[in-house]
């Protein structure tokens, strides 16, 4: 069976429009939010209590934001903007652990011999207050965290793209309570 379709995909500063039509299948995609306070939302979304949470580049300091989004109204709230010491460029999805959002920033934080602009961080943001804390600064035990964190009984696990004994990256664990 041959399906003929017309496809249009556009992305402008984090707003995505997808139009797809075919003889056998038709889909409608609705844009629920266009980013004004951040851009390039590359972390995916986390759904908690009827709201979406995610990260994007940009923000007050240009390093990235953590935001909430009401999917019913499309209203975005910037919970926190990452400052220079907090990390730069959030690089993975968020995970919810008891009302705090945890994520990684690929750069920023403390500098090391191989990462002069900062080696990356694990950070937390309180969903109610927006208070941001750095949980862990990377280097020398891995740097440039990539991908999303996972929560296993209160311990966070993730990966770095570089560092470790061979220089090829690491899998790490961090206890967010003890790391501070």
N, C-alpha and C positions, 0 to 999 in steps of 0.2 A: 504494500500500500504506500503510495506516495502522498506525503503531506506537504502542502504548499503553505508557507507562512511569511508574514512580514514581521520583522523584529526591529525594535528600536531600543537601545540601551544608552542612557546618558547619566553622567555623574558630574555634578557641579558643586564643589565645596561641601561634600557630604550629603547632598540631596540626591536621591536616586529615583529615576523614573524608568519604569520598564513597561513597554507596551508589546503585547504578543497577540497575534491573531492567526488562526488557521481554520481550515475547513472542518477539521475534526475536533478542535479544542480551542476554547477562548478563555482567557484569564484576564482579570482586572486587578491591577496593583494600584493601591492608593498611597500616596506620599502623606505620612502623618506628621512629619516635622522637617523643616529646613534649618540647618544649623547657622546661627548667627554669632554665638559666643565661642564656639569651637569649630573645628573643621576636621575632615578626614577621620570619621568615626570608624576605626578599624578593629575594635575589640570585640564586636558582637554585643549582644544584649543579655542581661540577667534579669529575670522576672522575679520580683519579690512583692508580695502583698498588693498586687494589682498595678504596680509601677514597673517600668523598665529602668535599668541602671546600666551605664556604660562609660567609656572613656573616649576622648577625642583629642586631637592636637589643638594648639592655640591657647586661648584663655588669656587671663589678665597679665601673665608673665611670658606668654608664648611657649610654655613648656608642656601644656596639656591640662585637661579638665576631667573631673569626675562629675557626671550629671545624672539627674533622674528625669524621667519622661512619663507623663500621663498619656497612655495610648488612646484614651477616649477623647481627650481634648487636644493632644499634640503639644501641650505646654511643657517646656523644658525648664528645669531649675539647675543652675550650676551649684553643685554641693561644695566643690573646692577647686581652686586653681593651684597647680603644682608650682612652687617656687624653685629657684636654682638648687637649693640644698635638698629638696624633696625628690628630685628626679626630673628627667626630661623625656618626653615622648612615651606615654603609656603604651605598653607593647603587647598586652594580652587582655583577656577577659577578666572580669571581676568575679570574686567568690564571696558569698555572704556567710560570715561566722558570727552568730549571736548578735546581729544588729550592726556589725561592722563590715564594711566592704574592704577586701584586700585585693591588691593588684601589683603589677610590676611596671617600672619605668626602665626603658632600655638604656638610657644614658643619665647623666646628672648624678647628684650625690657626691661621693668622694672620688677624687682622681687617683689613678694609679699609674704605674710605669707604662702600661700598654693602653691606657684609656684616660688621656689627659683631660677630656671634657666630662669625666665622671664615668663610673663603671656600672651604674644602675642601682636601683633600689627595690625593695619590697615596701609598700606603703599601706596604710589603712585610713579609711574615712568613715567617721560615724555617720550613719544614714540620717539621724535626726538633727544633729548639730552642724554637720559638715566639717568638723574638726579633723585635720589631717595629721598623721604621725608617720615618721619613717620607722619601720620595723627593723629593717636590715639594710646596710650599705654593702655592696659587693666589692670584692677584691681583697686579698689575692686568690681567694678560693673559687674563682669563677667570675665572669663579668659579662655584661650585656645580656640580661635576662630576656628570654624570648618565650612566646607562647603563654598559655594561661596557667594559673595556679589551680591546684586541687586541694581540697580539705579532707584529710583522713583523721577523724577523731580529734580535731583541734590542731593537728600538725599540718602545715602547708608544704606542698611539694611543687617543684617547678624545674625549669631548665635554663641554663645559660648557653649562649651560642659560642662562647670562647672561654679560655682559662682552664683551670684544672691541671693535673700533672702532665698531660700530653698536649695541652693547649687547644684541644678540640671541643671544649665545653663540658658542662657538668649537669648532673641531676642533683638537686639540693633539697634539703628539708629545713624548715625553720619553725620553731615554736613561737608564735607571735607574742605570747605572754612573757616568756623567758628571754626573748631576743632584745628587749628594751633595756 
